[in-house]
Amino acid sequence: MSLDKSLKSKSTLVRARNVLKRAERIEKLKFEDRWIEGQCALGLPKVRVEKISLGKKKKKKKDEEDE
């Protein structure tokens, strides 16, 4: 019997989000020097969301394990 998705632990459900919150968008705009101080927080320009891909873990060589 398989386990339902909703019953899995929270740590395994961590994913990259497609949409940033308004505060995160403003922070990213400030980092890119596209934010003007005093600007209205509504109608913000689009901000690219970089998806982080997790790489495979490197296997330790047998020589390092012997030492």
mmCIF file of the C-alpha atoms, coordinates in Angstrom:
data_MODEL
# 
_entry.id   MODEL 
# 
loop_
_atom_site.group_PDB 
_atom_site.id 
_atom_site.type_symbol 
_atom_site.label_atom_id 
_atom_site.label_alt_id 
_atom_site.label_comp_id 
_atom_site.label_asym_id 
_atom_site.label_entity_id 
_atom_site.label_seq_id 
_atom_site.pdbx_PDB_ins_code 
_atom_site.Cartn_x 
_atom_site.Cartn_y 
_atom_site.Cartn_z 
_atom_site.occupancy 
_atom_site.B_iso_or_equiv 
_atom_site.pdbx_formal_charge 
_atom_site.auth_seq_id 
_atom_site.auth_comp_id 
_atom_site.auth_asym_id 
_atom_site.auth_atom_id 
_atom_site.pdbx_PDB_model_num 
ATOM 1  C CA . MET A 1 1  ? 0.000  0.000  0.000   1.00 0.00 ? 1  MET A CA 1 
ATOM 2  C CA . SER A 1 2  ? 1.362  3.427  -0.899  1.00 0.00 ? 2  SER A CA 1 
ATOM 3  C CA . LEU A 1 3  ? 1.498  6.442  1.391   1.00 0.00 ? 3  LEU A CA 1 
ATOM 4  C CA . ASP A 1 4  ? -0.682 9.448  0.520   1.00 0.00 ? 4  ASP A CA 1 
ATOM 5  C CA . LYS A 1 5  ? 1.175  12.684 -0.371  1.00 0.00 ? 5  LYS A CA 1 
ATOM 6  C CA . SER A 1 6  ? -0.494 14.623 2.428   1.00 0.00 ? 6  SER A CA 1 
ATOM 7  C CA . LEU A 1 7  ? 0.841  12.218 5.056   1.00 0.00 ? 7  LEU A CA 1 
ATOM 8  C CA . LYS A 1 8  ? 4.516  12.657 4.160   1.00 0.00 ? 8  LYS A CA 1 
ATOM 9  C CA . SER A 1 9  ? 6.722  14.655 6.498   1.00 0.00 ? 9  SER A CA 1 
ATOM 10 C CA . LYS A 1 10 ? 7.079  18.378 5.862   1.00 0.00 ? 10 LYS A CA 1 
ATOM 11 C CA . SER A 1 11 ? 10.814 18.247 5.154   1.00 0.00 ? 11 SER A CA 1 
ATOM 12 C CA . THR A 1 12 ? 10.285 16.157 2.038   1.00 0.00 ? 12 THR A CA 1 
ATOM 13 C CA . LEU A 1 13 ? 7.720  18.572 0.602   1.00 0.00 ? 13 LEU A CA 1 
ATOM 14 C CA . VAL A 1 14 ? 10.108 21.536 0.352   1.00 0.00 ? 14 VAL A CA 1 
ATOM 15 C CA . ARG A 1 15 ? 10.062 22.784 -3.232  1.00 0.00 ? 15 ARG A CA 1 
ATOM 16 C CA . ALA A 1 16 ? 11.037 25.875 -5.165  1.00 0.00 ? 16 ALA A CA 1 
ATOM 17 C CA . ARG A 1 17 ? 8.146  28.336 -5.338  1.00 0.00 ? 17 ARG A CA 1 
ATOM 18 C CA . ASN A 1 18 ? 7.021  29.877 -8.626  1.00 0.00 ? 18 ASN A CA 1 
ATOM 19 C CA . VAL A 1 19 ? 5.891  33.171 -7.097  1.00 0.00 ? 19 VAL A CA 1 
ATOM 20 C CA . LEU A 1 20 ? 7.653  35.500 -4.680  1.00 0.00 ? 20 LEU A CA 1 
ATOM 21 C CA . LYS A 1 21 ? 5.906  37.463 -1.943  1.00 0.00 ? 21 LYS A CA 1 
ATOM 22 C CA . ARG A 1 22 ? 5.779  41.241 -2.304  1.00 0.00 ? 22 ARG A CA 1 
ATOM 23 C CA . ALA A 1 23 ? 8.533  41.804 0.280   1.00 0.00 ? 23 ALA A CA 1 
ATOM 24 C CA . GLU A 1 24 ? 10.770 39.261 -1.477  1.00 0.00 ? 24 GLU A CA 1 
ATOM 25 C CA . ARG A 1 25 ? 10.170 40.967 -4.829  1.00 0.00 ? 25 ARG A CA 1 
ATOM 26 C CA . ILE A 1 26 ? 11.081 44.368 -3.369  1.00 0.00 ? 26 ILE A CA 1 
ATOM 27 C CA . GLU A 1 27 ? 14.228 42.894 -1.807  1.00 0.00 ? 27 GLU A CA 1 
ATOM 28 C CA . LYS A 1 28 ? 15.250 41.394 -5.156  1.00 0.00 ? 28 LYS A CA 1 
ATOM 29 C CA . LEU A 1 29 ? 14.544 44.688 -6.958  1.00 0.00 ? 29 LEU A CA 1 
ATOM 30 C CA . LYS A 1 30 ? 16.745 46.523 -4.430  1.00 0.00 ? 30 LYS A CA 1 
ATOM 31 C CA . PHE A 1 31 ? 19.516 43.985 -5.038  1.00 0.00 ? 31 PHE A CA 1 
ATOM 32 C CA . GLU A 1 32 ? 19.253 44.591 -8.810  1.00 0.00 ? 32 GLU A CA 1 
ATOM 33 C CA . ASP A 1 33 ? 19.137 48.415 -8.284  1.00 0.00 ? 33 ASP A CA 1 
ATOM 34 C CA . ARG A 1 34 ? 15.702 48.595 -9.935  1.00 0.00 ? 34 ARG A CA 1 
ATOM 35 C CA . TRP A 1 35 ? 13.842 49.826 -6.828  1.00 0.00 ? 35 TRP A CA 1 
ATOM 36 C CA . ILE A 1 36 ? 13.255 53.555 -6.350  1.00 0.00 ? 36 ILE A CA 1 
ATOM 37 C CA . GLU A 1 37 ? 12.875 54.546 -2.687  1.00 0.00 ? 37 GLU A CA 1 
ATOM 38 C CA . GLY A 1 38 ? 9.362  55.806 -1.981  1.00 0.00 ? 38 GLY A CA 1 
ATOM 39 C CA . GLN A 1 39 ? 7.908  53.878 -4.937  1.00 0.00 ? 39 GLN A CA 1 
ATOM 40 C CA . CYS A 1 40 ? 4.444  52.332 -4.521  1.00 0.00 ? 40 CYS A CA 1 
ATOM 41 C CA . ALA A 1 41 ? 4.551  48.628 -3.611  1.00 0.00 ? 41 ALA A CA 1 
ATOM 42 C CA . LEU A 1 42 ? 1.615  47.875 -5.912  1.00 0.00 ? 42 LEU A CA 1 
ATOM 43 C CA . GLY A 1 43 ? 2.134  47.060 -9.569  1.00 0.00 ? 43 GLY A CA 1 
ATOM 44 C CA . LEU A 1 44 ? 5.721  45.906 -9.163  1.00 0.00 ? 44 LEU A CA 1 
ATOM 45 C CA . PRO A 1 45 ? 7.681  44.844 -12.241 1.00 0.00 ? 45 PRO A CA 1 
ATOM 46 C CA . LYS A 1 46 ? 8.224  41.154 -12.868 1.00 0.00 ? 46 LYS A CA 1 
ATOM 47 C CA . VAL A 1 47 ? 11.175 39.479 -11.168 1.00 0.00 ? 47 VAL A CA 1 
ATOM 48 C CA . ARG A 1 48 ? 12.754 36.293 -12.427 1.00 0.00 ? 48 ARG A CA 1 
ATOM 49 C CA . VAL A 1 49 ? 12.634 33.409 -9.963  1.00 0.00 ? 49 VAL A CA 1 
ATOM 50 C CA . GLU A 1 50 ? 15.786 31.318 -10.105 1.00 0.00 ? 50 GLU A CA 1 
ATOM 51 C CA . LYS A 1 51 ? 15.128 27.663 -9.557  1.00 0.00 ? 51 LYS A CA 1 
ATOM 52 C CA . ILE A 1 52 ? 17.836 25.944 -7.580  1.00 0.00 ? 52 ILE A CA 1 
ATOM 53 C CA . SER A 1 53 ? 18.536 22.394 -8.604  1.00 0.00 ? 53 SER A CA 1 
ATOM 54 C CA . LEU A 1 54 ? 20.117 20.174 -6.017  1.00 0.00 ? 54 LEU A CA 1 
ATOM 55 C CA . GLY A 1 55 ? 23.097 18.285 -7.320  1.00 0.00 ? 55 GLY A CA 1 
ATOM 56 C CA . LYS A 1 56 ? 23.924 14.725 -6.534  1.00 0.00 ? 56 LYS A CA 1 
ATOM 57 C CA . LYS A 1 57 ? 26.120 14.101 -3.531  1.00 0.00 ? 57 LYS A CA 1 
ATOM 58 C CA . LYS A 1 58 ? 29.664 13.105 -4.325  1.00 0.00 ? 58 LYS A CA 1 
ATOM 59 C CA . LYS A 1 59 ? 30.645 9.632  -3.255  1.00 0.00 ? 59 LYS A CA 1 
ATOM 60 C CA . LYS A 1 60 ? 33.708 9.306  -1.066  1.00 0.00 ? 60 LYS A CA 1 
ATOM 61 C CA . LYS A 1 61 ? 36.535 7.266  -2.481  1.00 0.00 ? 61 LYS A CA 1 
ATOM 62 C CA . LYS A 1 62 ? 37.536 4.079  -0.739  1.00 0.00 ? 62 LYS A CA 1 
ATOM 63 C CA . ASP A 1 63 ? 41.004 5.534  -0.040  1.00 0.00 ? 63 ASP A CA 1 
ATOM 64 C CA . GLU A 1 64 ? 39.529 8.322  2.080   1.00 0.00 ? 64 GLU A CA 1 
ATOM 65 C CA . GLU A 1 65 ? 37.417 5.860  4.055   1.00 0.00 ? 65 GLU A CA 1 
ATOM 66 C CA . ASP A 1 66 ? 40.462 3.707  4.918   1.00 0.00 ? 66 ASP A CA 1 
ATOM 67 C CA . GLU A 1 67 ? 42.267 6.656  6.497   1.00 0.00 ? 67 GLU A CA 1 
# 
